[in-house]
């Protein structure tokens, strides 16, 4: 089941989310930062206790299956994450002003392949 993560375009944000993943519930802490120099968002994922799982994942769109931001971290069993251009704006990735509105972060189950 796909889940939309509620984000804003605030430059530094931290949120704790309880996600339905692979038939269970996983609680993750997400930190999102906007890199002003490179002009893209990065995300850090920690477990509910604050233990770092994955650091500095660029929030970029892509084409399936490469669009899964967590494809290389399947072994963590924390699901799949996709940045989706929800409004159809002519941009390849979210800017400092449109994360959470034009672009959404979608979470889903861990891929099996």
LINNOR-V904252 format. One record per backbone hydrogen bond with DSSP energy under -1.0 kcal/mol. CO is the residue of the C=O (numbers start at 1). NH is the residue of the N-H. Records with the same first field share a line. If there is no record, write none. Layout:
CO = NH / NH
//
This chain:
3 = 107
11 = 34
13 = 32
15 = 30
17 = 28
19 = 26
21 = 24
24 = 21
26 = 19
28 = 17
29 = 46
30 = 15
31 = 44
32 = 13
33 = 42
35 = 39
40 = 35
41 = 59
42 = 33
43 = 57
44 = 31
45 = 53 / 54
46 = 29
47 = 50
51 = 47
54 = 45
57 = 43
58 = 60
63 = 66
65 = 68
68 = 71
70 = 73
71 = 74
73 = 76
74 = 77
80 = 108
81 = 69
82 = 106
84 = 86 / 104
89 = 91
92 = 61
98 = 101 / 103
102 = 86 / 87
103 = 100
104 = 84
105 = 5
106 = 82
107 = 3
108 = 80
//
